[in-house]
Amino acid sequence: MSNISTTLTEMLEIEHPILLAPMGSAAGGRLAAAVTHAGGLGLIGSGYANVDAIKREFAEAGNARVGIGMILWALDKNPGALDVALASHPPVVMLSFGDPSPYAGAIHDAGSLLICQVQSLSQARQAADAGADIIIAQGRDAGGHSGTMRGTMGLVPAVSDAVAPIPVVAAGGIADGRGLAAAITLGASGVLMGTRFTAATESLWNDALKTRVIAAGGDDTEQTRVFDIVRGTPWPEIYPGRVVKNDFFKEWHGREEELTAAQDTVGERYSGTSPEDVSIRAVWTGEGVDLVRGVMSAADIVEQTVDQAVEALEQGVRQSQRKTP
Amino acid sequence: MSNISTTLTEMLEIEHPILLAPMGSAAGGRLAAAVTHAGGLGLIGSGYANVDAIKREFAEAGNARVGIGMILWALDKNPGALDVALASHPPVVMLSFGDPSPYAGAIHDAGSLLICQVQSLSQARQAADAGADIIIAQGRDAGGHSGTMRGTMGLVPAVSDAVAPIPVVAAGGIADGRGLAAAITLGASGVLMGTRFTAATESLWNDALKTRVIAAGGDDTEQTRVFDIVRGTPWPEIYPGRVVKNDFFKEWHGREEELTAAQDTVGERYSGTSPEDVSIRAVWTGEGVDLVRGVMSAADIVEQTVDQAVEALEQGVRQSQRKTP
């Protein structure tokens, strides 16, 4: 298969510049290990600094070299979860949605690299100051939680310019090789993909969720807080989550205060529904979902993405004529 | 200088796959002519189907081959403006923000190509059905008016797949050659740039606006309806405009109903302010604005963009290794 070598692949000692987004609901140890075995780097999700999940999914990854992603506002409430994660000697710890600076020292002391995911240019500068080794520029095009302020297209080159020579990884709306090629030309050293991997064979998602994401289009998605409110997960309001607009979304989106007031009863009803009921349950999905067309193994996703990216770059060069100086 | 040949450059018989966004406030005949002379294609803005502006700016363009952009909901109120535009034999007519189908026949009969700008995948399919020769996929990353539903990164490949072989042009968050290269790898045949050209020497913008856009960053922008409300321009609510967040924005954004009720008095005060007062007046700006760093001629912008795009594509290929079959 083809490959693309960047600052990111060198720094992480991986073959392909593709990282698995550490999605709590999908990116368990099995999927993370599969992405790593395919030549990318798998990151397991840790939920809300959930120590049991961290131990379980690292164990599930076996001997595979996988990193971990942590949600900062949750880690702030349970900082000991970082020690549990570091005990598994992850090559990288990715921190998102808060201030990474209190944890940078411990991560570096443990010999791990610090990846900071940011949603704006000002956050990127703060992450660089905090000692990030790699910065993920995540646009609101992303599935699941992200910011509202910036789109991937303009954010990636701006962050790349601002934090050079720190390698930048593009996230949000990227689900195939064209997106990887675009990220590379925008100045990134690789991509973080979530939505595409939710439908991977090795994903923790159930079949109903995978079927829904394959059928969905980007026009069907929107950022919302209603699933955080109903589940009682105290996400900061500035980080809504992008989902497929289903019946539950349509009932409550725009009525957040009312839902907050009714959380007790509605929350109980919500958690009583089947995890396969995609008309009610959150289907976290990014705007790249039009490009997700079937269940494939993580290995096939990585290979297809890289092959397509190289083809897209070569096609671009074939269309180009260089100036003669 | 370098160049990139695509379906778009062939269809439009231009040298470079760069179109000027027909921004009412900036894209007069002078700027449109300059983009055309530089090897791209200039499109003049027609405001709200303003017949005087159409005649004046086509005259201002002199003998340069320039197209025109029209806002569909405004054209619906004054359909005769299309005949005025077609009398100047534009190579292309670009229609945005409404249903293009009533006008496709007249445009084709006049020998012009029909460009439809869309903000979602479903709109792209409708534009293809309406007979669009070229489709612009505009993400909410764009400056000025756009949709809210889709970001550029995921929209462009999805539209490209859906409407092939109709050429697709990417718009929103693109302000330099890295964005052009990314558009090409995403499957587009070129780009439509607005924000970068607002700061061009030949732009209609005054110096205060140009200075503001050069200083602004993408983090400083947001989509809002307040400037449409205060100016009494009846934009459909689904098409807000992205601006630099200034004092007027901060006073009224989120208080749209109140502003609507007070439009008489606040509108009079607004229009009484200096067009150079960037703390009050709308500074229409896209998220690519971090990449706009000075006033340059349109010719230099086009040349620099293409050179940088070719360099970005070649750099991507240098990092790639093709699979050996």
Interface residues (C-beta under 8 A of the other chain):
Chain A: M1 S2 N3 I4 S5 T6 S120 L121 S122 G139 R140 D141 M149 R150 G151 T152 M153 G154 L155 P157 A158 D161 A162 G172 G173 I174 A175 D176 R178 G179 A181 A182 A183 I184 T185 L186 G187 G217 G218 D219 E222 G286 E287 G288 V289 D290 L291 D307 A309 V310 A312 L313 E314 Q315 G316 V317 Q319 S320 Q321 R322 K323
Chain B: M1 S2 N3 I4 S5 T6 S120 L121 S122 G139 R140 D141 M149 R150 G151 T152 M153 G154 L155 P157 A158 D161 A162 G172 G173 I174 A175 D176 R178 G179 A181 A182 A183 I184 T185 L186 G187 G217 G218 D219 E222 G286 E287 G288 V289 D290 L291 D307 A309 V310 A312 L313 E314 Q315 G316 V317 Q319 S320 Q321 R322 K323
